[in-house]
């Protein structure tokens, strides 16, 4: 793939270039201390935005799990909702005790760290538990191994959701 082909790819533009623009602007603002003068109230609004974003993500994944009966999405949704609650605790307590800087010097980093560690370990567990090269439950039909006469009796697996059907079709096309 050539570099020019990469910029004509809609997925690359949508998921890489567009999010990179605000991140680049934040980077430029962070380098120059006079462009970004932060205060406690700025910290509150940024963290509150992160809580809302995490809550929306949790709602999306839980709804996705409910509609498609997908355990991976349910696990991710519950994880994001717990992470949102930890971040909400971080935001609410730090805002209400803004004047007590001795307490906040310990509380803010610890709750932020707890939220990030929980979220990253939850994502790691989700990937380790629910991913594999070819999970057995994605196979639509299997040959019965107890058949000794060579009849190749086929037993059907449970119904597949939309994502699982796409994976099976993709695997069947490649084999």
N, C-alpha and C positions, 0 to 999 in steps of 0.2 A: 504494500500500500504506500503510495507516494504521499508526500505532505499535503499537496493540493487536494488530493482525494479526501484526506482527513477533514479539511475545512468544509467540504461539500456534504459531509455526513450529518444528517439532521440530529441524530442522537448525540454526537460529539458536541455539536453547537448547543443543544438544549441542556445537556447534563454537565458539560465541562466549561465551555466558554462563558455562558451567561452567569453561572454562579461565581466564576472567577473574577468578574468585573467588580462586584461589591467587595470581595475579599482583597482585591488589589487596592481599591480605594481605602479600605481600613488599614492596609499595610502602609500606604503612603502617609496616612494621617498619624499612624503610630510612630513613624520614624521622626516626624517633626513634632516636638512637644508643644509648640505654639498653635498647631492646628486642632489638637484634641485636648481640651482642658476638661478632665473628668472630675466628677465630684461624687458624693454618696448617692445623690438622687439619680445621676446618670447610671451608676452601677445598679440601682434599683430597677430602672426602666429596662436596661439591657437584660438583666436576669429575669425580669417578669416576661419579657418577650420570649426568652428561652423556655420558660415554663409553659407559656401558651403554645409555642411551637411543639414542644414535647407532648403536651396534652392532645393536640390535634393529630400528631403522629400516632399516639397510642389509640385514639379513637378510630383512626383509619385502619390500623392493623387489627384491632378487635372486631370491627365491622367486617373486614376482609375475612377473618377467621370464621365469623358467624355465617357469612354467605357461602363460603366454599368449604366449610368444615376442615379447616387447615390448622393443624396444631402448631406449626412453626409460627404462623402469623399471630396466633393467640399468645404464644410465649413471648414474642417480640412486643406485642401490644401491652401485655401485663408488665413487662420489664420497663417499657417507656412510661407507663403510668406511675409505677413506683419511683422511677427516676424523677418524674415531674413533681411528685409529692416531696421528695428529698430537696429538690431545688426550690419548691415553694416554701418549705421550712427555712431554707437558707435565705430566701428573699424576705420573708415576713419578719423573722427575728432580727436580721441585720438592719432592716428599715426601722423597726420599732425601737431598737437600742443603738441608734446611730451616734448618740452622744457618749456612750460608754466605750471608748476606744480600747481600753484594756481587754474587755470581754471580746470585742469584735476581732482583735488581733489573733485570737485563738479560734474563735467560732467560725469566721468566714472561710479561712483556708481548710479547716477540717470538714465542714459540711460540703464545700465545693469538691474537695478530694473524695469524700464518701460518695457523692453523686456520680462523679466520673468513674470511680473504681467499680461501683455497682453496674453502671451502664456498660462499661467495657467488658466486665466479666459476664454479664448477661448475654451480650452479643457473642462472646467467645463460646459460651456454653451452647447457645442456640446453633451456632455453626457446627460445633463438634457433635451435637446430638442429632440434628436434623439433616445433615448433609452427608452424602456419600456419592461415589461415582455412579452407581446404579442401584438404588434402593429396591428391595424385593417387592414392596407394595406398589411399585409403579408398573409392574408387569401385568398386562391384561389377561393373559392366559399362560398356564404352565403345563408341562407334560407331567403326568402322574408318575412319580418314581416307584410306586408300589406295583405298577403294572408289569407283570413278568411275561406276558404273552406278546408284547411288542405291538399292542393295539394303539399305542400313543393316545390314550384317553386324556382328554383335556379337561381340567377343572378350572373354573372361572374364579378370579379374585374379586374382592369387593369393588363396587363402582368407584370410578376415578373422578376426581374433580377436574376442572378445566385445565389448570396448570399441569396436572399429572398427565392428562391426555396429550397435551402438546409435547411433553417430554417423551412419552412413549412413541408418538408419531415421528418425532425427530430421530429417535434411536432406530426405529424401523426403517426410515429412509436411508440412514447411514450404513445399515448392515445389509 
